[in-house]
């Protein structure tokens, strides 16, 4: 980024400020919904977020190439899948296994596409 002319320290500060702002808004929304603050409320969402980003088309092997539109679609698909599995009374442990398998399949598919382009 520095070699491209981007002022890296300013860009980093802007990224940290935006991340902090969005985390604060998300925390306030969740606290308002639950009517209490819970410091452990977001534990376990990491796998879901990674799955949504990967399903949305972001390549984990090519430095994170992807777009916001695909990420939003991927997160919506994971949300619908998670909700459907919950309605089918699937255990949360099996839900994580299914989401993990989806990540593995998506990364495998991305590698196959990458190999076919060469």
Steps between C-alpha positions, in 0.01 A plus 500: 500500500787735582656447157165579339491840665250420774582669832517180706486650854192705414333203329570281805353760735189530285461121494537476879253783556243345264543156659459644850196702399327203337584274797356759739179531299466121480559471875238764575248328271560163662484645852174673412356180358601286799441783752836426660867505418676166452876497430481141371209556262705490178708193578465237231401730215848485345427183303171639376661822382784321321249266334289792379799681357632189326158410358470858381795443269794639693809290434696410811799389295534812284533761770131556559384592150127553505227757531249632747197395294613136494575511871152630581346223286721240671405624847131491405537142373675391819230673706223321313686168530560548872139599559374203300721259691377648828137457389579136413629452857855425385749518785722806507806274488380340177419845364865595547607178329272574205627857473859376521433251220355781291820702554715202399287438189506866401878528540542175302274637226699825496823302458350299213391820325841654559673192355275498194587864425870414473 
